[in-house]
Amino acid sequence: MNTQNAAYWIQRLTLQSHPEGGYYKEVFRSEQQINRTGETAIKQACTSIYYLLEGEDFSGFHRLVSDELWYFHAGSPLYIHMIDASGNYFLQELSASDTGSLSVIIPGGAWFASEIPSKEGFSLVSCAVAPGFDFSEFEMAVKKNLTTAYPRFSELFNRLCR
């Protein structure tokens, strides 16, 4: 059994292709429902997925309305690039190494993307979204729009926008 192999985890966890890149499988959708303050729409309290990137693949810049928490499980370190609503850039390493963290919080509304900096191996993580993930609150970045809004990050957008 080779647990240091992306194909093993894709098969074991029955992951499927994700529109932002990589592979995923939803593993939890809360039966509890909530609504955000000031809104009438009812949402699931929390959702969670397994997410896997391998090699040179990346999770393209996107944003969610809700906060998202990422948890490292196995494989290579993963870089998460974030740009907040004020245009501030943050880089966080999700890994078990001394330079990384086992969990990273991405605030709702922040643009973010992820990649394996070494471009080798794979990275297996879990992502939890609260209030729960809904594709209606998911926005893939348009490279031209991000570059216009944040021109100093154009190299990053050229590399990590789909």
C-alpha positions in Angstrom: 0.0 0.0 0.0 1.5 3.3 -1.1 0.0 6.1 0.9 2.4 8.7 -0.6 0.7 8.5 -4.0 -2.1 10.8 -5.3 -3.7 7.9 -7.3 -4.1 5.9 -4.1 -5.9 8.7 -2.3 -8.1 9.6 -5.3 -9.3 6.0 -5.5 -9.5 5.3 -1.7 -11.6 8.5 -1.1 -13.4 8.3 -4.5 -12.4 11.9 -5.4 -13.7 13.6 -8.5 -12.4 16.6 -10.5 -13.1 20.0 -9.0 -13.9 23.0 -11.2 -11.2 25.1 -9.5 -8.6 22.4 -10.1 -7.6 19.3 -8.2 -10.0 16.6 -6.8 -12.6 16.6 -4.1 -15.4 14.8 -2.4 -18.0 16.2 -0.1 -17.9 14.2 3.2 -20.3 16.3 5.4 -23.3 18.6 5.0 -24.8 19.6 8.3 -28.5 18.9 8.8 -28.6 22.0 11.0 -29.7 25.0 9.1 -29.0 28.7 9.9 -29.4 32.1 8.3 -26.9 34.9 8.4 -27.7 38.0 10.3 -29.9 40.3 8.2 -30.6 37.5 5.6 -33.6 35.3 5.1 -32.0 32.6 3.0 -31.5 29.4 4.9 -28.0 27.7 4.7 -26.5 24.5 6.1 -24.5 25.3 9.2 -21.3 23.6 7.9 -20.0 21.5 5.0 -16.7 19.7 4.6 -14.7 18.2 1.7 -11.5 16.2 1.1 -9.4 18.1 -1.4 -6.3 16.9 -3.2 -3.8 18.7 -5.5 -1.0 17.0 -7.3 2.2 18.1 -9.1 1.8 21.3 -11.1 -2.0 21.5 -10.8 -3.4 24.3 -8.7 -6.6 25.7 -7.2 -7.4 28.8 -9.3 -8.2 32.1 -7.7 -11.8 32.1 -6.4 -13.7 33.4 -3.4 -16.6 32.3 -1.2 -19.1 34.3 0.8 -18.5 32.1 3.9 -15.3 31.5 5.9 -13.3 28.4 5.0 -10.9 26.4 7.2 -8.3 24.2 5.5 -6.7 21.3 7.4 -3.5 19.4 6.3 -3.6 15.6 6.2 -0.7 14.2 4.0 1.8 14.9 1.3 3.7 17.9 0.1 3.4 21.4 1.6 0.7 23.6 0.1 0.9 27.3 -0.4 -2.4 29.3 0.0 -2.3 32.8 -1.6 -4.9 35.2 -0.3 -5.9 38.8 -1.1 -8.3 40.4 1.3 -11.0 43.0 0.6 -8.5 45.8 1.2 -6.0 44.4 -1.3 -3.5 43.0 1.2 -1.6 39.9 0.1 -1.0 36.9 2.5 0.9 33.7 1.9 0.4 30.8 4.2 1.9 27.3 4.1 -0.4 24.4 5.0 1.9 21.5 6.0 3.3 19.5 8.9 6.7 21.1 8.5 8.2 23.6 10.9 7.5 26.4 8.4 3.8 25.5 8.0 0.5 25.3 9.9 -1.8 22.3 10.1 -4.8 24.6 9.6 -5.4 27.9 7.7 -8.4 30.2 7.9 -9.6 32.0 4.8 -12.1 34.8 5.6 -15.2 35.0 3.5 -14.8 37.4 0.6 -11.1 37.0 0.3 -9.7 35.9 -3.1 -7.5 32.8 -2.8 -5.6 30.1 -4.7 -3.4 27.2 -3.7 -0.5 25.4 -5.2 2.2 22.9 -4.3 5.4 25.1 -4.4 7.7 22.2 -5.2 5.4 21.1 -8.1 6.0 17.5 -6.9 3.9 14.9 -5.1 0.5 15.7 -3.8 -1.2 17.5 -1.0 -4.3 16.1 0.8 -6.4 18.5 2.9 -9.9 18.9 4.2 -11.8 22.1 3.8 -14.7 23.1 6.1 -17.1 26.0 5.2 -19.4 27.7 7.6 -22.1 28.6 6.9 -22.1 25.7 4.5 -20.7 25.7 0.9 -23.2 26.5 -1.9 -22.1 27.0 -5.5 -24.3 30.1 -5.7 -21.8 31.7 -3.3 -18.7 30.5 -5.2 -17.0 32.9 -7.7 -14.1 31.9 -10.0 -11.8 34.8 -10.7 -11.6 36.4 -14.1 -7.9 37.1 -14.6 -8.5 40.4 -16.4 -10.7 41.7 -13.6 -8.3 40.7 -10.8 -5.4 42.2 -12.7 -7.2 45.5 -13.1 -8.2 45.6 -9.5 -4.8 44.5 -8.1 -2.2 45.1 -10.9 0.8 44.5 -8.6 -0.2 40.8 -8.4 -0.5 40.3 -12.2 2.3 37.6 -12.2 0.4 35.7 -9.6 -2.9 35.9 -11.5 -1.1 34.9 -14.7 0.1 31.7 -13.0 -3.0 30.9 -10.8 -6.1 31.9 -12.7 -8.0 29.4 -14.8 
